[in-house]
Amino acid sequence: MFRLTLQLPKDERFSLTDQIRRSSGSVGGQIAEAWAKRRYPKHFVSKLTDADGEQLETIHWLNIITDRRYIPSDQLEKAHDFCAQIGKMLGSMVRKPEAFAPPSR
């Protein structure tokens, strides 16, 4: 996403560029926090849900970029597909959190 935002107009640097960088970067951060809490399924799922929310926010900003035609559509399509894949993986993890929890001692 960072490289994609380098193509945005300079006048979008402190608005659209900042928003999409923050939301896309937060996905990984939320997943890292979820992983640290995987022994506690409700906390794990909560953080994964937060990550999915950030992923959906990123899609929102990609839609705005698409509407404004700032970046070629083939590049935006790849970014959308990447976000959709992440969303599917997060959904799978939310549905089966026990698969990621360490065994009880």
C-alpha positions in Angstrom: 0.0 0.0 0.0 2.9 2.3 0.8 4.2 2.1 -2.8 0.7 2.6 -4.1 0.3 5.8 -2.2 3.5 7.2 -3.6 1.6 7.7 -6.8 -1.1 9.9 -5.2 -1.1 13.6 -5.9 0.9 15.7 -3.5 -2.2 17.6 -2.3 -3.5 14.3 -1.0 -0.4 13.7 1.1 -1.9 14.7 4.5 -5.4 13.3 3.9 -6.0 10.3 1.7 -2.4 9.2 1.7 -2.1 9.3 5.5 -5.5 7.6 5.9 -4.7 4.6 3.7 -1.2 4.2 5.1 -2.6 4.2 8.7 -5.4 1.8 8.0 -3.4 -0.7 6.0 -0.5 -0.5 8.4 -2.8 -1.1 11.3 -4.0 -4.5 9.9 -0.6 -6.1 10.7 -0.4 -4.4 14.1 -3.8 -5.7 15.1 -2.9 -9.2 13.9 0.3 -9.1 16.0 -1.7 -8.1 19.1 -4.2 -10.8 18.4 -1.4 -13.4 18.2 -0.1 -12.3 21.6 -3.6 -12.9 23.0 -4.3 -16.2 21.3 -4.5 -18.0 24.6 -7.6 -16.0 25.3 -10.1 -16.8 22.5 -12.4 -13.8 23.1 -9.5 -11.3 23.1 -7.9 -13.1 20.1 -11.2 -12.8 18.1 -11.7 -9.2 19.2 -8.2 -8.1 17.9 -8.8 -10.1 14.7 -12.1 -8.3 14.3 -10.3 -5.0 14.7 -7.8 -6.0 12.0 -10.7 -6.9 9.7 -12.2 -3.4 10.4 -8.9 -1.8 9.4 -8.8 -3.9 6.3 -12.3 -2.8 5.3 -11.3 0.8 6.0 -8.4 0.3 3.6 -10.8 -0.9 1.0 -12.9 2.2 1.6 -9.9 4.5 0.8 -9.0 2.4 -2.2 -12.6 3.0 -3.5 -12.1 6.7 -3.1 -8.8 6.5 -5.0 -10.6 4.5 -7.7 -13.4 7.0 -7.9 -10.9 9.9 -8.3 -8.9 7.9 -10.9 -5.6 8.7 -9.3 -4.0 5.3 -10.0 -4.3 2.9 -12.9 -7.2 0.5 -12.4 -5.0 -2.6 -12.8 -2.9 -1.6 -9.8 -6.0 -0.8 -7.8 -7.5 -4.2 -8.7 -4.5 -6.0 -7.3 -4.7 -4.0 -4.1 -8.4 -4.8 -3.8 -7.7 -8.5 -4.4 -4.9 -8.4 -1.7 -7.3 -6.9 0.8 -10.0 -9.4 0.0 -7.5 -12.3 0.6 -6.5 -10.8 3.9 -10.2 -10.5 4.8 -10.9 -14.1 4.0 -7.9 -15.3 6.1 -9.1 -13.1 9.0 -12.6 -14.5 8.7 -11.3 -18.0 8.8 -9.3 -17.3 11.9 -12.3 -15.6 13.6 -14.5 -18.7 12.8 -11.9 -21.1 14.3 -9.8 -19.4 16.9 -9.1 -22.6 18.7 -6.9 -23.7 15.8 -4.5 -20.9 16.7 -4.5 -21.2 20.5 -1.7 -23.0 22.2 -2.7 -26.2 24.0 -3.9 -25.8 27.6 -1.5 -26.8 30.3 
